[in-house]
Amino acid sequence: MSKTVILAVPYMYGLDQCIEKNLRHHGFDVINLCYDDRDSYYPHLGSRLAALYHKKITKNQDYKKKLKFSRFQNEINRKLAALGGNKADFALCIRANIYPKAIIKKIREHSAFCINYQWDGIGRFPDIIDYLPYFDRCFVFDKNDVAKYPQHRFEATTNFYFDFPVETENGSNGLYFLGGYEANRAVDTKRFIEEARRLKLPLDFHIYCKDQRARKAFGTEGITYLNRSTVLSFEQNLQKVCGSRAVVDFVQFDHYGLSFRIFDALCFDKKLITNNQTVTGYDFYHPDNIFVWNGKNLDGLADFLNKPYVALDPEIKQYYSFGSWIQRAFSPSAALP
């Protein structure tokens, strides 16, 4: 009999659909409680005034979350009621603090084993600490948070790569990057783009930006600019990784973990170019597969790209697959990396 997972994750361009698809690929039934909460919701003027009061006076962050999710409450109740008084075997939450506490409490009550993966630094969103009583295990993306908050028993883990079959497409065979415009990594991004153009390396960059800052900073050659209506889904991104020559990754310096881009490259045996120096400490690192950029020039990159990809030990690669990751996460005793 299939085990059931309640899924509560951020609305991020089809991330929930990829996770649901991968859970089903591994034999789970899924109750998906992901909703588009990107826009604020005020059903009437009084709620807007109350939200302002709680923001400025009481500092209650939960009120605005309650308003956002009030639109979805009936559907959430209906989905959980379909369990018929039974509990789901597991609940997988990612960044549970995007939900009001009442919903996470309800998920806890309807699941036998409930975990959260916090892929933002605890210092960035410290309100997740208020949610900890609802979880059997809470994993963090930044291993420094384990030492920084020993009283909360956080467990460090990495991201993963999706291991369900992906439809391939004819690719660009370029240096592929997908990400949002971030002011704190704009200098590195611009320097990389200029160096790659100087070396006549083909770029296939896709950058999401709400305004013209990215276009003004980076130009247009080899770059596609995205908005809310044109942004690529997670699964479309996987297809583009599959058709690329190499994946490019720029670290955000308020994070000290590895981004999904690194694991996407690992999944499809693609070369990786990154300025995340910590990648050299992982067991899948090989200098012929991963070019660690010093943030200055790209000397040696052309030679790196011309070297063949070195196949990894299958056990090492498999360890970072979603299937292996979720098996460890749902085990009370299995330690994640």
C-alpha positions as CSV (number, residue, x, y, z in Angstrom):
1,M,0.0,0.0,0.0
2,S,1.4,3.4,-0.9
3,K,2.4,5.8,1.8
4,T,0.9,9.3,1.8
5,V,2.9,12.6,2.0
6,I,1.4,16.0,2.8
7,L,3.5,18.5,0.8
8,A,3.7,22.2,1.9
9,V,6.3,24.2,0.0
10,P,6.8,27.7,-1.5
11,Y,5.1,28.6,-4.7
12,M,8.2,28.8,-7.0
13,Y,7.7,28.3,-10.7
14,G,6.6,24.7,-10.4
15,L,8.9,23.5,-7.7
16,D,6.0,21.8,-5.9
17,Q,5.0,20.0,-9.1
18,C,8.5,18.6,-9.5
19,I,8.6,17.5,-5.9
20,E,5.1,15.9,-6.2
21,K,6.1,14.2,-9.5
22,N,9.3,12.9,-7.9
23,L,7.4,11.6,-4.8
24,R,4.9,9.8,-7.0
25,H,7.8,8.4,-9.1
26,H,9.0,6.8,-5.8
27,G,5.6,5.4,-5.0
28,F,4.1,7.9,-2.7
29,D,0.6,9.4,-2.8
30,V,0.7,13.2,-2.4
31,I,-1.6,15.8,-0.9
32,N,-0.2,19.1,-2.3
33,L,-0.9,22.2,-0.2
34,C,1.2,24.6,-2.3
35,Y,-0.7,27.8,-3.3
36,D,0.3,31.0,-5.2
37,D,0.8,33.4,-2.2
38,R,3.1,35.8,-4.0
39,D,0.6,38.7,-3.8
40,S,-0.8,40.2,-0.6
41,Y,-4.5,39.7,0.0
42,Y,-6.8,42.1,1.8
43,P,-10.4,41.1,1.6
44,H,-11.6,44.5,2.9
45,L,-10.2,47.9,4.1
46,G,-10.3,46.8,7.8
47,S,-8.0,43.8,7.1
48,R,-5.5,46.2,5.4
49,L,-5.5,48.5,8.4
50,A,-5.2,45.6,10.8
51,A,-2.2,44.2,8.8
52,L,-0.5,47.6,9.0
53,Y,-1.2,47.7,12.8
54,H,0.3,44.2,13.3
55,K,3.3,45.0,11.1
56,K,4.2,48.3,12.9
57,I,2.9,47.9,16.4
58,T,2.6,44.2,17.5
59,K,5.3,42.9,15.1
60,N,3.0,39.9,14.5
61,Q,4.2,38.4,11.2
62,D,1.5,35.7,11.3
63,Y,-1.4,38.0,10.6
64,K,-0.5,38.8,7.0
65,K,0.2,35.1,6.4
66,K,-3.3,34.3,7.7
67,L,-4.8,36.8,5.3
68,K,-2.9,35.4,2.3
69,F,-3.9,31.8,3.0
70,S,-7.5,32.5,4.0
71,R,-8.3,32.3,0.3
72,F,-7.2,28.6,0.3
73,Q,-8.4,27.5,3.7
74,N,-11.5,25.7,2.6
75,E,-9.6,23.7,0.0
76,I,-6.8,22.9,2.5
77,N,-9.5,21.6,4.9
78,R,-11.2,19.6,2.2
79,K,-7.9,17.9,1.2
80,L,-7.0,17.0,4.7
81,A,-10.5,15.8,5.5
82,A,-10.1,13.3,2.6
83,L,-7.8,11.4,4.9
84,G,-10.9,10.2,6.6
85,G,-9.7,10.7,10.1
86,N,-6.4,8.8,9.4
87,K,-3.0,10.4,9.4
88,A,-0.7,10.8,6.4
89,D,2.5,8.8,6.9
90,F,4.6,11.9,6.3
91,A,4.6,15.6,5.9
92,L,7.3,17.4,3.9
93,C,7.5,21.1,4.5
94,I,10.0,23.5,2.9
95,R,10.3,26.9,4.4
96,A,7.2,26.3,6.6
97,N,7.3,29.8,7.9
98,I,5.7,31.1,4.7
99,Y,2.5,29.5,6.1
100,P,0.5,30.8,9.1
101,K,1.2,28.7,12.2
102,A,-2.4,27.4,12.2
103,I,-1.9,25.6,8.9
104,I,1.4,24.0,9.9
105,K,-0.3,22.9,13.2
106,K,-3.0,21.3,11.2
107,I,-0.5,19.5,9.0
108,R,1.2,18.3,12.1
109,E,-2.1,16.9,13.5
110,H,-2.8,15.1,10.2
111,S,0.7,13.5,9.8
112,A,2.5,10.8,11.7
113,F,6.0,12.2,10.9
114,C,6.5,15.8,10.0
115,I,9.8,17.4,8.7
116,N,10.8,20.8,7.5
117,Y,13.7,21.8,5.3
118,Q,14.7,25.5,5.8
119,W,16.8,26.5,2.8
120,D,17.1,30.1,3.9
121,G,19.5,31.0,6.7
122,I,17.9,31.1,10.1
123,G,19.1,34.6,10.6
124,R,17.3,35.7,7.5
125,F,13.9,34.3,8.6
126,P,14.2,33.7,12.4
127,D,10.5,33.2,12.8
128,I,10.9,29.6,11.7
129,I,12.1,28.9,15.3
130,D,8.5,29.5,16.5
131,Y,7.4,26.6,14.2
132,L,9.9,24.0,15.6
133,P,7.4,22.3,18.0
134,Y,5.5,21.0,14.9
135,F,8.4,19.1,13.4
136,D,10.0,15.7,14.2
137,R,13.1,16.9,12.3
138,C,14.2,20.3,11.0
139,F,16.9,20.5,8.4
140,V,18.9,23.5,7.4
141,F,20.6,24.5,4.2
142,D,23.4,26.4,5.9
143,K,25.4,24.0,8.2
144,N,26.7,27.0,10.2
145,D,23.2,27.3,11.6
146,V,23.6,24.0,13.4
147,A,26.5,25.3,15.4
148,K,24.9,28.8,15.8
149,Y,21.7,27.5,17.3
150,P,22.6,24.3,19.2
151,Q,19.6,24.5,21.4
152,H,17.3,23.9,18.5
153,R,18.8,20.7,17.2
154,F,18.8,21.6,13.6
155,E,20.3,19.1,11.2
156,A,22.4,20.1,8.2
157,T,21.6,18.8,4.7
158,T,22.2,19.7,1.1
159,N,19.8,20.3,-1.8
160,F,19.2,17.3,-4.1
161,Y,18.6,16.6,-7.8
162,F,15.3,15.4,-9.2
163,D,15.6,11.8,-10.4
164,F,12.4,11.4,-12.3
165,P,12.7,11.0,-16.1
166,V,13.0,14.4,-17.9
167,E,12.0,14.9,-21.5
168,T,15.1,16.2,-23.3
169,E,15.2,18.9,-25.9
170,N,17.7,20.3,-28.4
171,G,19.8,22.6,-26.3
172,S,22.0,25.7,-26.8
173,N,25.2,23.9,-26.0
174,G,26.1,27.2,-24.2
175,L,27.0,28.2,-20.7
176,Y,23.6,28.1,-19.0
177,F,22.4,30.2,-16.1
178,L,18.9,30.7,-14.7
179,G,18.3,33.0,-11.8
180,G,16.9,36.3,-10.6
181,Y,18.7,39.6,-10.6
182,E,20.4,40.0,-7.2
183,A,22.2,43.2,-6.3
184,N,24.6,41.4,-4.1
185,R,25.9,39.2,-6.9
186,A,25.5,41.7,-9.8
187,V,29.2,42.6,-9.8
188,D,30.3,39.0,-10.1
189,T,27.6,38.3,-12.7
190,K,28.6,41.3,-14.9
191,R,32.3,40.4,-14.6
192,F,31.7,36.8,-15.7
193,I,29.5,37.9,-18.6
194,E,32.2,40.4,-19.8
195,E,34.9,37.8,-19.5
196,A,32.9,35.1,-21.3
197,R,32.2,37.5,-24.2
198,R,35.8,38.5,-24.4
199,L,36.7,34.8,-24.7
200,K,33.9,34.3,-27.2
201,L,32.2,31.6,-25.1
202,P,28.5,31.1,-25.9
203,L,26.2,32.4,-23.1
204,D,22.7,31.1,-22.5
205,F,21.7,33.2,-19.5
206,H,18.1,33.6,-18.4
207,I,17.7,36.4,-15.8
208,Y,14.5,37.3,-14.0
209,C,14.1,41.0,-13.2
210,K,11.1,43.2,-12.4
211,D,12.7,46.3,-13.9
212,Q,15.5,47.3,-16.3
213,R,18.4,47.1,-13.8
214,A,19.7,43.8,-15.2
215,R,19.4,44.8,-18.8
216,K,21.3,48.0,-18.1
217,A,24.0,46.2,-16.2
218,F,24.5,43.1,-18.4
219,G,23.4,44.1,-22.0
220,T,21.5,41.7,-24.2
221,E,24.0,39.4,-26.0
222,G,23.4,35.8,-24.9
223,I,20.9,36.8,-22.3
224,T,17.1,36.3,-22.2
225,Y,15.3,38.5,-19.7
226,L,12.3,37.0,-17.9
227,N,9.3,38.4,-16.1
228,R,6.5,36.7,-14.1
229,S,4.7,35.6,-17.2
230,T,7.8,34.2,-19.1
231,V,9.9,32.8,-16.3
232,L,10.9,29.2,-16.8
233,S,9.5,26.4,-14.6
234,F,11.7,24.1,-12.6
235,E,11.1,21.3,-15.1
236,Q,11.8,23.6,-18.1
237,N,15.0,24.5,-16.3
238,L,16.0,20.8,-16.1
239,Q,15.4,20.4,-19.8
240,K,17.7,23.4,-20.5
241,V,20.4,22.0,-18.2
242,C,20.2,18.7,-20.1
243,G,20.9,20.6,-23.4
244,S,23.7,22.8,-22.1
245,R,27.4,22.6,-22.4
246,A,28.0,23.7,-18.8
247,V,26.0,25.2,-15.9
248,V,26.9,28.5,-14.3
249,D,26.3,29.2,-10.6
250,F,26.8,32.4,-8.6
251,V,26.7,32.1,-4.9
252,Q,24.6,34.4,-2.7
253,F,26.9,35.4,0.1
254,D,24.3,35.3,2.8
255,H,24.1,31.6,2.2
256,Y,26.8,29.0,2.7
257,G,25.1,25.9,1.1
258,L,25.0,24.6,-2.4
259,S,22.3,25.8,-4.8
260,F,20.1,23.6,-6.9
261,R,22.2,24.5,-10.0
262,I,25.1,22.5,-8.6
263,F,22.9,19.4,-8.2
264,D,21.2,19.9,-11.6
265,A,24.7,19.8,-13.2
266,L,25.5,16.6,-11.1
267,C,22.3,15.0,-12.3
268,F,23.0,15.4,-16.0
269,D,26.8,14.9,-15.9
270,K,27.3,18.5,-16.9
271,K,30.3,20.6,-16.2
272,L,29.8,23.3,-13.6
273,I,31.3,26.8,-13.3
274,T,30.8,28.4,-9.8
275,N,32.3,30.9,-7.5
276,N,31.2,28.9,-4.5
277,Q,34.5,27.9,-3.0
278,T,32.9,25.4,-0.6
279,V,32.1,23.0,-3.4
280,T,35.7,21.7,-3.3
281,G,34.9,20.1,0.1
282,Y,32.3,17.7,-1.2
283,D,32.9,14.1,-2.3
284,F,31.5,14.7,-5.8
285,Y,34.1,17.5,-6.6
286,H,36.5,16.8,-9.4
287,P,38.6,19.6,-10.9
288,D,37.8,18.4,-14.4
289,N,34.1,18.7,-13.8
290,I,33.9,21.8,-11.6
291,F,35.6,25.1,-12.4
292,V,35.9,27.2,-9.3
293,W,36.0,30.8,-10.5
294,N,38.0,33.3,-8.4
295,G,35.7,36.1,-9.4
296,K,38.4,37.9,-11.5
297,N,39.3,36.3,-14.8
298,L,38.4,33.1,-16.6
299,D,41.9,32.0,-17.5
300,G,41.8,28.2,-18.0
301,L,38.1,28.0,-18.6
302,A,38.4,27.1,-22.3
303,D,40.8,24.3,-21.5
304,F,38.5,23.1,-18.7
305,L,35.5,23.0,-21.1
306,N,37.5,21.0,-23.6
307,K,38.4,18.3,-21.1
308,P,36.1,15.3,-21.0
309,Y,33.7,15.0,-18.1
310,V,35.0,12.5,-15.5
311,A,32.3,10.0,-14.5
312,L,31.6,9.9,-10.8
313,D,31.3,6.8,-8.6
314,P,27.6,5.8,-9.0
315,E,27.1,5.5,-5.3
316,I,28.3,9.1,-4.7
317,K,26.0,10.4,-7.4
318,Q,23.0,8.4,-6.2
319,Y,23.5,9.8,-2.7
320,Y,22.4,13.3,-3.8
321,S,19.3,12.1,-5.7
322,F,15.8,13.1,-4.5
323,G,15.0,9.4,-3.8
324,S,17.9,8.9,-1.5
325,W,17.4,12.3,0.1
326,I,13.8,11.7,1.0
327,Q,14.5,8.2,2.3
328,R,17.0,9.6,4.7
329,A,14.8,12.6,5.6
330,F,11.8,10.4,6.5
331,S,13.8,8.1,8.7
332,P,13.9,9.0,12.4
333,S,17.5,7.6,12.7
334,A,19.2,8.3,9.4
335,A,21.6,11.2,9.4
336,L,21.7,13.5,6.4
337,P,25.0,15.1,5.3
